[in-house]
Amino acid sequence: MMWEIKSVRVSSLLDAVSFLVLAGYAMPMKYVWENPTPVSIVGPIHGVFFIALCIFLALALLRSKLSFQDCVKVGLAALIPLLPFFLDGWLKKKQLKK
C-alpha cells in the first residue's frame, strides 16, 4: 500500500464529510436560524481538511503516485458534494495497483 494515495483518500473523505456538515448544517443554522456559531467552528475545520487534501495531492503528484490528470480529478471532485465518495472506489483501485 502506498501511503500517498491512502492519505489522499482519507483527506478527500474528511473534506467531503466536513463540506456536507458545513453546507447541510452550519450554513442553514447561520442563514435560517441566525446562529453563526456552527459556521465559525465547522468552517475552519473544513478549511484545514481541504488544505491537507491539496498538500497530499501535491505529494502524490511529486512522488509520481498519481498523474496530473488524476490529481485534477480529485481536486475538482472536492468542489462537488458527494462526488468524493464515488471517487474513493477508483482511488482504492489505484492504491492497490501500486
MMTF fields as JSON, N, C-alpha, C and O atoms, coordinates in Angstrom:
{
  "mmtfVersion": "1.0.0",
  "mmtfProducer": "UNKNOWN",
  "numBonds": 391,
  "numAtoms": 392,
  "numGroups": 98,
  "numChains": 1,
  "numModels": 1,
  "chainsPerModel": [1],
  "groupsPerChain": [98],
  "chainIdList": ["A"],
  "bondAtomList": [4, 2, 8, 6, 12, 10, 16, 14, 20, 18, 24, 22, 28, 26, 32, 30, 36, 34, 40, 38, 44, 42, 48, 46, 52, 50, 56, 54, 60, 58, 64, 62, 68, 66, 72, 70, 76, 74, 80, 78, 84, 82, 88, 86, 92, 90, 96, 94, 100, 98, 104, 102, 108, 106, 112, 110, 116, 114, 120, 118, 124, 122, 128, 126, 132, 130, 136, 134, 140, 138, 144, 142, 148, 146, 152, 150, 156, 154, 160, 158, 164, 162, 168, 166, 172, 170, 176, 174, 180, 178, 184, 182, 188, 186, 192, 190, 196, 194, 200, 198, 204, 202, 208, 206, 212, 210, 216, 214, 220, 218, 224, 222, 228, 226, 232, 230, 236, 234, 240, 238, 244, 242, 248, 246, 252, 250, 256, 254, 260, 258, 264, 262, 268, 266, 272, 270, 276, 274, 280, 278, 284, 282, 288, 286, 292, 290, 296, 294, 300, 298, 304, 302, 308, 306, 312, 310, 316, 314, 320, 318, 324, 322, 328, 326, 332, 330, 336, 334, 340, 338, 344, 342, 348, 346, 352, 350, 356, 354, 360, 358, 364, 362, 368, 366, 372, 370, 376, 374, 380, 378, 384, 382, 388, 386],
  "bondOrderList": [1, 1, 1, 1, 1, 1, 1, 1, 1, 1, 1, 1, 1, 1, 1, 1, 1, 1, 1, 1, 1, 1, 1, 1, 1, 1, 1, 1, 1, 1, 1, 1, 1, 1, 1, 1, 1, 1, 1, 1, 1, 1, 1, 1, 1, 1, 1, 1, 1, 1, 1, 1, 1, 1, 1, 1, 1, 1, 1, 1, 1, 1, 1, 1, 1, 1, 1, 1, 1, 1, 1, 1, 1, 1, 1, 1, 1, 1, 1, 1, 1, 1, 1, 1, 1, 1, 1, 1, 1, 1, 1, 1, 1, 1, 1, 1, 1],
  "groupList": [{"groupName": "MET", "atomNameList": ["N", "CA", "C", "O"], "elementList": ["N", "C", "C", "O"], "formalChargeList": [0, 0, 0, 0], "bondAtomList": [1, 0, 2, 1, 3, 2], "bondOrderList": [1, 1, 2], "singleLetterCode": "M", "chemCompType": "L-PEPTIDE LINKING"}, {"groupName": "TRP", "atomNameList": ["N", "CA", "C", "O"], "elementList": ["N", "C", "C", "O"], "formalChargeList": [0, 0, 0, 0], "bondAtomList": [1, 0, 2, 1, 3, 2], "bondOrderList": [1, 1, 2], "singleLetterCode": "W", "chemCompType": "L-PEPTIDE LINKING"}, {"groupName": "GLU", "atomNameList": ["N", "CA", "C", "O"], "elementList": ["N", "C", "C", "O"], "formalChargeList": [0, 0, 0, 0], "bondAtomList": [1, 0, 2, 1, 3, 2], "bondOrderList": [1, 1, 2], "singleLetterCode": "E", "chemCompType": "L-PEPTIDE LINKING"}, {"groupName": "ILE", "atomNameList": ["N", "CA", "C", "O"], "elementList": ["N", "C", "C", "O"], "formalChargeList": [0, 0, 0, 0], "bondAtomList": [1, 0, 2, 1, 3, 2], "bondOrderList": [1, 1, 2], "singleLetterCode": "I", "chemCompType": "L-PEPTIDE LINKING"}, {"groupName": "LYS", "atomNameList": ["N", "CA", "C", "O"], "elementList": ["N", "C", "C", "O"], "formalChargeList": [0, 0, 0, 0], "bondAtomList": [1, 0, 2, 1, 3, 2], "bondOrderList": [1, 1, 2], "singleLetterCode": "K", "chemCompType": "L-PEPTIDE LINKING"}, {"groupName": "SER", "atomNameList": ["N", "CA", "C", "O"], "elementList": ["N", "C", "C", "O"], "formalChargeList": [0, 0, 0, 0], "bondAtomList": [1, 0, 2, 1, 3, 2], "bondOrderList": [1, 1, 2], "singleLetterCode": "S", "chemCompType": "L-PEPTIDE LINKING"}, {"groupName": "VAL", "atomNameList": ["N", "CA", "C", "O"], "elementList": ["N", "C", "C", "O"], "formalChargeList": [0, 0, 0, 0], "bondAtomList": [1, 0, 2, 1, 3, 2], "bondOrderList": [1, 1, 2], "singleLetterCode": "V", "chemCompType": "L-PEPTIDE LINKING"}, {"groupName": "ARG", "atomNameList": ["N", "CA", "C", "O"], "elementList": ["N", "C", "C", "O"], "formalChargeList": [0, 0, 0, 0], "bondAtomList": [1, 0, 2, 1, 3, 2], "bondOrderList": [1, 1, 2], "singleLetterCode": "R", "chemCompType": "L-PEPTIDE LINKING"}, {"groupName": "LEU", "atomNameList": ["N", "CA", "C", "O"], "elementList": ["N", "C", "C", "O"], "formalChargeList": [0, 0, 0, 0], "bondAtomList": [1, 0, 2, 1, 3, 2], "bondOrderList": [1, 1, 2], "singleLetterCode": "L", "chemCompType": "L-PEPTIDE LINKING"}, {"groupName": "ASP", "atomNameList": ["N", "CA", "C", "O"], "elementList": ["N", "C", "C", "O"], "formalChargeList": [0, 0, 0, 0], "bondAtomList": [1, 0, 2, 1, 3, 2], "bondOrderList": [1, 1, 2], "singleLetterCode": "D", "chemCompType": "L-PEPTIDE LINKING"}, {"groupName": "ALA", "atomNameList": ["N", "CA", "C", "O"], "elementList": ["N", "C", "C", "O"], "formalChargeList": [0, 0, 0, 0], "bondAtomList": [1, 0, 2, 1, 3, 2], "bondOrderList": [1, 1, 2], "singleLetterCode": "A", "chemCompType": "L-PEPTIDE LINKING"}, {"groupName": "PHE", "atomNameList": ["N", "CA", "C", "O"], "elementList": ["N", "C", "C", "O"], "formalChargeList": [0, 0, 0, 0], "bondAtomList": [1, 0, 2, 1, 3, 2], "bondOrderList": [1, 1, 2], "singleLetterCode": "F", "chemCompType": "L-PEPTIDE LINKING"}, {"groupName": "GLY", "atomNameList": ["N", "CA", "C", "O"], "elementList": ["N", "C", "C", "O"], "formalChargeList": [0, 0, 0, 0], "bondAtomList": [1, 0, 2, 1, 3, 2], "bondOrderList": [1, 1, 2], "singleLetterCode": "G", "chemCompType": "PEPTIDE LINKING"}, {"groupName": "TYR", "atomNameList": ["N", "CA", "C", "O"], "elementList": ["N", "C", "C", "O"], "formalChargeList": [0, 0, 0, 0], "bondAtomList": [1, 0, 2, 1, 3, 2], "bondOrderList": [1, 1, 2], "singleLetterCode": "Y", "chemCompType": "L-PEPTIDE LINKING"}, {"groupName": "PRO", "atomNameList": ["N", "CA", "C", "O"], "elementList": ["N", "C", "C", "O"], "formalChargeList": [0, 0, 0, 0], "bondAtomList": [1, 0, 2, 1, 3, 2], "bondOrderList": [1, 1, 2], "singleLetterCode": "P", "chemCompType": "L-PEPTIDE LINKING"}, {"groupName": "ASN", "atomNameList": ["N", "CA", "C", "O"], "elementList": ["N", "C", "C", "O"], "formalChargeList": [0, 0, 0, 0], "bondAtomList": [1, 0, 2, 1, 3, 2], "bondOrderList": [1, 1, 2], "singleLetterCode": "N", "chemCompType": "L-PEPTIDE LINKING"}, {"groupName": "THR", "atomNameList": ["N", "CA", "C", "O"], "elementList": ["N", "C", "C", "O"], "formalChargeList": [0, 0, 0, 0], "bondAtomList": [1, 0, 2, 1, 3, 2], "bondOrderList": [1, 1, 2], "singleLetterCode": "T", "chemCompType": "L-PEPTIDE LINKING"}, {"groupName": "HIS", "atomNameList": ["N", "CA", "C", "O"], "elementList": ["N", "C", "C", "O"], "formalChargeList": [0, 0, 0, 0], "bondAtomList": [1, 0, 2, 1, 3, 2], "bondOrderList": [1, 1, 2], "singleLetterCode": "H", "chemCompType": "L-PEPTIDE LINKING"}, {"groupName": "CYS", "atomNameList": ["N", "CA", "C", "O"], "elementList": ["N", "C", "C", "O"], "formalChargeList": [0, 0, 0, 0], "bondAtomList": [1, 0, 2, 1, 3, 2], "bondOrderList": [1, 1, 2], "singleLetterCode": "C", "chemCompType": "L-PEPTIDE LINKING"}, {"groupName": "GLN", "atomNameList": ["N", "CA", "C", "O"], "elementList": ["N", "C", "C", "O"], "formalChargeList": [0, 0, 0, 0], "bondAtomList": [1, 0, 2, 1, 3, 2], "bondOrderList": [1, 1, 2], "singleLetterCode": "Q", "chemCompType": "L-PEPTIDE LINKING"}],
  "groupTypeList": [0, 0, 1, 2, 3, 4, 5, 6, 7, 6, 5, 5, 8, 8, 9, 10, 6, 5, 11, 8, 6, 8, 10, 12, 13, 10, 0, 14, 0, 4, 13, 6, 1, 2, 15, 14, 16, 14, 6, 5, 3, 6, 12, 14, 3, 17, 12, 6, 11, 11, 3, 10, 8, 18, 3, 11, 8, 10, 8, 10, 8, 8, 7, 5, 4, 8, 5, 11, 19, 9, 18, 6, 4, 6, 12, 8, 10, 10, 8, 3, 14, 8, 8, 14, 11, 11, 8, 9, 12, 1, 8, 4, 4, 4, 19, 8, 4, 4],
  "groupIdList": [1, 2, 3, 4, 5, 6, 7, 8, 9, 10, 11, 12, 13, 14, 15, 16, 17, 18, 19, 20, 21, 22, 23, 24, 25, 26, 27, 28, 29, 30, 31, 32, 33, 34, 35, 36, 37, 38, 39, 40, 41, 42, 43, 44, 45, 46, 47, 48, 49, 50, 51, 52, 53, 54, 55, 56, 57, 58, 59, 60, 61, 62, 63, 64, 65, 66, 67, 68, 69, 70, 71, 72, 73, 74, 75, 76, 77, 78, 79, 80, 81, 82, 83, 84, 85, 86, 87, 88, 89, 90, 91, 92, 93, 94, 95, 96, 97, 98],
  "secStructList": [7, 7, 2, 2, 2, 2, 2, 2, 2, 2, 2, 2, 2, 2, 2, 2, 2, 2, 2, 2, 2, 0, 0, 0, 0, 0, 2, 2, 2, 2, 2, 6, 1, 7, 7, 7, 2, 2, 2, 2, 2, 2, 2, 2, 2, 2, 2, 2, 2, 2, 2, 2, 2, 2, 2, 2, 2, 2, 2, 2, 2, 2, 6, 6, 1, 1, 7, 2, 2, 2, 2, 2, 2, 2, 2, 2, 2, 6, 6, 1, 6, 6, 2, 2, 2, 2, 2, 2, 2, 2, 2, 2, 2, 2, 2, 2, 2, 7],
  "xCoordList": [0.833, 0.0, 0.87, 1.886, 0.45, 1.179, 0.514, -0.679, 1.28, 0.711, 0.252, -0.645, 0.856, 0.462, -0.982, -1.758, -1.339, -2.697, -3.681, -4.792, -3.28, -4.15, -4.409, -5.53, -3.394, -3.547, -4.495, -5.297, -4.398, -5.322, -6.739, -7.667, -6.917, -8.254, -8.853, -9.99, -8.104, -8.61, -8.912, -9.972, -7.991, -8.221, -9.377, -10.1, -9.555, -10.673, -12.003, -12.951, -12.066, -13.308, -13.585, -14.731, -12.547, -12.736, -13.204, -14.069, -12.631, -13.042, -14.507, -15.272, -14.884, -16.26, -17.258, -18.305, -16.939, -17.835, -17.944, -19.04, -16.815, -16.862, -17.612, -18.274, -17.508, -18.248, -19.754, -20.532, -20.16, -21.582, -22.108, -23.223, -21.298, -21.706, -21.813, -22.746, -20.86, -20.879, -22.101, -22.827, -22.325, -23.431, -24.791, -25.785, -24.851, -26.136, -26.574, -27.762, -25.641, -25.992, -25.588, -26.423, -24.308, -23.803, -24.36, -24.757, -24.39, -24.901, -26.392, -26.78, -27.241, -28.639, -28.776, -29.623, -27.945, -28.001, -27.688, -28.294, -26.76, -26.37, -27.434, -27.813, -27.908, -28.767, -30.259, -31.037, -30.675, -32.101, -32.411, -33.371, -31.591, -31.86, -30.961, -30.976, -30.194, -29.364, -28.421, -28.246, -27.819, -26.844, -25.524, -25.36, -24.584, -23.334, -22.293, -21.255, -22.541, -21.545, -21.108, -19.907, -22.036, -21.575, -20.648, -19.719, -20.897, -20.038, -18.645, -17.648, -18.572, -17.267, -16.472, -15.254, -17.145, -16.456, -16.162, -15.023, -17.185, -17.055, -16.254, -15.519, -16.381, -15.68, -14.17, -13.586, -13.518, -12.072, -11.652, -10.606, -12.463, -12.156, -12.175, -11.278, -13.206, -13.288, -12.085, -11.527, -11.697, -10.54, -9.254, -8.46, -9.046, -7.86, -7.872, -6.843, -9.031, -9.129, -8.871, -8.219, -9.379, -9.175, -7.692, -7.154, -7.044, -5.618, -4.809, -3.86, -5.181, -4.491, -4.644, -3.687, -5.841, -6.055, -5.148, -4.541, -5.052, -4.181, -2.719, -2.004, -2.282, -0.894, -0.645, 0.375, -1.568, -1.392, -1.465, -0.778, -2.29, -2.323, -0.984, -0.476, -0.422, 0.875, 1.963, 2.81, 1.946, 2.933, 2.776, 3.763, 1.528, 1.288, 1.747, 2.271, 1.548, 1.988, 3.513, 4.099, 4.144, 5.605, 6.306, 7.399, 5.686, 6.287, 5.788, 6.036, 5.089, 4.598, 3.671, 3.665, 2.895, 1.916, 0.584, -0.174, 0.31, -0.869, -0.427, 0.502, -1.096, -0.784, -1.403, -2.219, -1.004, -1.571, -3.079, -3.837, -3.515, -4.956, -5.699, -6.796, -5.115, -5.745, -5.879, -6.909, -4.852, -4.89, -5.953, -6.647, -6.078, -7.113, -8.495, -9.383, -8.69, -9.986, -10.352, -11.47, -9.407, -9.669, -9.897, -10.789, -9.096, -9.254, -10.595, -11.24, -11.017, -12.325, -13.468, -14.505, -13.276, -14.309, -14.552, -15.661, -13.512, -13.655, -14.604, -15.099, -14.856, -15.729, -17.199, -18.077, -17.459, -18.823, -19.273, -18.647, -20.359, -20.824, -21.094, -21.634, -20.719, -20.908, -19.968, -19.764, -19.395, -18.531, -17.29, -16.894, -16.669, -15.508, -15.845, -14.983, -17.082, -17.457, -17.468, -17.09, -17.898, -17.909, -16.492, -16.158, -15.68, -14.315, -13.408, -12.345, -13.821, -12.99, -12.729, -11.625, -13.713, -13.508, -12.44, -11.62, -12.448, -11.443, -10.05, -9.075, -9.964, -8.676, -8.192, -6.994, -9.129, -8.741, -8.137, -7.158, -8.711, -8.136, -6.726, -5.833, -6.523, -5.184, -4.217, -3.056, -4.696, -3.856, -3.425, -2.265, -4.319, -3.998, -3.12, -2.389, -3.18, -2.344, -0.876, 0.003, -0.62, 0.763, 1.564, 2.738],
  "yCoordList": [-1.197, 0.0, 1.251, 1.332, 2.195, 3.451, 4.478, 4.756, 5.026, 5.959, 7.253, 7.921, 7.615, 8.854, 8.783, 9.716, 7.688, 7.556, 7.361, 7.89, 6.607, 6.432, 7.781, 8.055, 8.609, 9.941, 10.806, 11.56, 10.694, 11.431, 10.94, 11.743, 9.619, 9.056, 9.54, 10.011, 9.428, 9.808, 11.3, 11.704, 12.117, 13.566, 13.978, 14.925, 13.282, 13.565, 13.262, 14.04, 12.136, 11.767, 12.699, 13.085, 13.058, 14.0, 15.363, 15.998, 15.8, 17.061, 16.982, 17.928, 15.86, 15.697, 15.704, 16.345, 15.002, 14.975, 16.363, 16.811, 17.04, 18.381, 19.365, 20.275, 19.185, 20.04, 19.818, 20.773, 18.555, 18.256, 18.812, 19.33, 18.702, 19.265, 20.782, 21.384, 21.389, 22.845, 23.286, 24.192, 22.639, 23.048, 22.592, 23.295, 21.43, 20.883, 21.263, 21.201, 21.653, 22.003, 23.431, 24.235, 23.734, 25.016, 26.211, 27.207, 26.118, 27.25, 27.507, 28.663, 26.469, 26.744, 27.337, 28.199, 26.877, 27.458, 28.952, 29.739, 29.335, 30.73, 31.579, 32.642, 31.105, 31.955, 31.776, 32.689, 30.64, 30.449, 30.779, 31.492, 30.255, 30.46, 31.52, 31.695, 32.215, 33.341, 32.987, 33.763, 31.805, 31.362, 31.093, 30.019, 32.034, 31.864, 30.974, 30.69, 30.535, 29.754, 28.476, 28.224, 27.658, 26.438, 26.702, 25.933, 27.779, 28.097, 28.475, 28.126, 29.182, 29.585, 28.392, 28.48, 27.29, 26.076, 25.152, 24.724, 24.842, 23.873, 24.451, 23.716, 25.745, 26.372, 26.194, 25.731, 26.544, 26.345, 24.87, 24.542, 23.99, 22.56, 22.096, 21.382, 22.509, 22.162, 22.74, 22.077, 23.949, 24.57, 23.784, 23.621, 23.301, 22.502, 21.205, 20.802, 20.549, 19.309, 19.556, 18.747, 20.669, 20.981, 21.265, 20.807, 22.015, 22.3, 21.006, 20.803, 20.138, 18.848, 18.038, 17.418, 18.045, 17.342, 17.903, 17.144, 19.214, 19.835, 19.444, 19.174, 19.415, 19.031, 17.577, 17.265, 16.681, 15.264, 15.022, 14.143, 15.791, 15.686, 16.103, 15.458, 17.18, 17.64, 16.599, 16.351, 15.996, 14.955, 13.742, 13.193, 13.327, 12.173, 12.465, 11.585, 13.695, 14.081, 14.115, 13.584, 14.737, 14.853, 13.502, 13.32, 12.569, 11.238, 10.26, 9.058, 10.787, 10.002, 8.857, 7.811, 9.052, 8.041, 8.272, 7.333, 9.539, 9.909, 10.823, 11.616, 10.703, 11.576, 12.955, 13.141, 13.903, 15.251, 15.2, 15.867, 14.411, 14.283, 13.698, 14.152, 12.702, 12.114, 13.146, 13.21, 13.941, 14.98, 16.028, 16.504, 16.383, 17.346, 16.761, 17.465, 15.472, 14.824, 14.885, 15.256, 14.522, 14.515, 15.937, 16.171, 16.885, 18.278, 18.858, 19.55, 18.584, 19.081, 18.364, 18.965, 17.085, 16.333, 16.911, 16.827, 17.5, 18.091, 19.289, 19.694, 19.85, 21.02, 20.653, 21.515, 19.362, 18.92, 17.971, 16.933, 18.318, 17.462, 16.024, 15.802, 15.081, 13.635, 12.986, 11.774, 13.725, 13.126, 12.433, 11.384, 12.978, 12.266, 10.865, 9.985, 10.644, 9.314, 8.307, 7.15, 8.742, 7.874, 7.682, 6.62, 8.707, 8.651, 7.784, 7.348, 7.54, 6.776, 5.354, 4.839, 4.719, 3.372, 3.346, 2.429, 4.346, 4.468, 4.674, 4.074, 5.521, 5.747, 4.489, 4.209, 3.733, 2.499, 1.504, 0.831, 1.407, 0.521, 0.967, 0.135, 2.263, 2.784, 2.477, 2.14, 2.595, 2.327, 0.864, 0.567, -0.031, -1.455, -1.887, -2.871, -1.161, -1.472, -1.177, -1.943, -0.07, 0.416, -0.407, -0.118],
  "zCoordList": [0.0, 0.0, 0.0, 0.691, -0.776, -0.833, 0.088, -0.039, 0.995, 1.954, 1.297, 1.81, 0.164, -0.506, -0.994, -0.784, -1.641, -2.158, -1.01, -1.048, 0.008, 1.175, 1.847, 2.276, 1.938, 2.532, 1.705, 2.256, 0.382, -0.494, -0.267, -0.166, -0.184, 0.024, 1.338, 1.366, 2.414, 3.741, 3.792, 4.272, 3.301, 3.354, 2.438, 2.747, 1.327, 0.432, 1.119, 1.021, 1.808, 2.501, 3.682, 3.913, 4.424, 5.538, 5.026, 5.629, 3.917, 3.314, 2.86, 3.048, 2.269, 1.788, 2.948, 2.862, 4.015, 5.174, 5.793, 6.129, 5.944, 6.547, 5.654, 6.152, 4.333, 3.401, 3.55, 3.539, 3.689, 3.863, 5.187, 5.251, 6.24, 7.535, 7.433, 7.964, 6.754, 6.585, 5.789, 6.201, 4.64, 3.773, 4.297, 4.114, 4.944, 5.365, 6.762, 7.079, 7.592, 8.966, 9.33, 9.744, 9.172, 9.661, 8.89, 9.494, 7.567, 6.78, 7.034, 7.206, 7.064, 7.422, 8.829, 9.061, 9.763, 11.107, 11.057, 11.783, 10.218, 10.13, 9.43, 9.923, 8.286, 7.461, 7.714, 7.435, 8.229, 8.503, 9.958, 10.25, 10.869, 12.28, 12.918, 14.136, 12.112, 12.556, 13.705, 14.645, 13.61, 14.598, 13.874, 13.295, 13.888, 13.132, 13.806, 13.208, 15.018, 15.748, 15.024, 14.932, 14.507, 13.822, 12.627, 12.384, 11.888, 10.749, 11.237, 10.604, 12.348, 12.865, 13.397, 13.554, 13.67, 14.12, 12.945, 12.76, 12.152, 11.064, 9.896, 9.236, 9.631, 8.509, 8.558, 7.578, 9.659, 9.738, 9.687, 9.128, 10.268, 10.205, 8.752, 8.303, 8.03, 6.614, 5.85, 4.976, 6.177, 5.53, 5.75, 4.823, 6.96, 7.271, 6.466, 5.925, 6.384, 5.612, 4.128, 3.468, 3.602, 2.191, 1.902, 0.894, 2.781, 2.608, 2.715, 1.959, 3.644, 3.767, 2.477, 2.016, 1.898, 0.634, -0.452, -1.207, -0.535, -1.546, -1.34, -2.305, -0.095, 0.208, -0.172, -0.788, 0.189, -0.142, -1.647, -2.167, -2.347, -3.812, -4.411, -5.328, -3.885, -4.379, -4.107, -4.965, -2.929, -2.608, -3.518, -4.007, -3.743, -4.617, -6.042, -6.725, -6.484, -7.822, -7.908, -8.851, -6.928, -6.931, -6.821, -7.359, -6.134, -5.972, -7.03, -6.946, -8.018, -9.169, -8.779, -9.427, -7.729, -7.332, -8.047, -8.289, -8.382, -9.158, -10.295, -10.143, -11.423, -12.547, -12.315, -11.413, -13.136, -13.043, -13.27, -12.565, -14.252, -14.538, -13.338, -13.009, -12.688, -11.508, -10.39, -9.719, -10.196, -9.16, -9.475, -8.576, -10.74, -11.135, -10.879, -10.399, -11.194, -10.941, -9.464, -9.106, -8.617, -7.174, -6.669, -5.854, -7.148, -6.728, -7.138, -6.35, -8.36, -8.807, -8.096, -7.816, -7.806, -7.086, -5.699, -5.171, -5.109, -3.778, -3.783, -2.731, -4.952, -5.054, -5.26, -5.201, -5.504, -5.793, -4.686, -4.469, -3.981, -2.883, -3.348, -4.431, -2.53, -2.707, -3.726, -3.658, -4.653, -5.667, -5.076, -5.584, -4.031, -3.46, -2.956, -2.965, -2.517, -2.041, -3.194, -3.011, -4.369, -5.538, -6.093, -6.618, -5.972, -6.478, -5.593, -6.035, -4.37, -3.445, -3.941, -3.767, -4.55, -5.077, -6.155, -6.202, -7.016, -8.075, -7.469, -7.923, -6.446, -5.775, -5.061, -5.026, -4.493, -3.806, -4.79, -4.469, -5.979, -7.007, -7.377, -7.534, -7.517, -7.836, -6.698, -6.932, -5.48, -4.312, -4.297, -4.011, -4.592, -4.553, -5.716, -5.603, -6.84, -8.007, -7.741, -8.135, -7.073, -6.917, -5.955, -5.724]
}
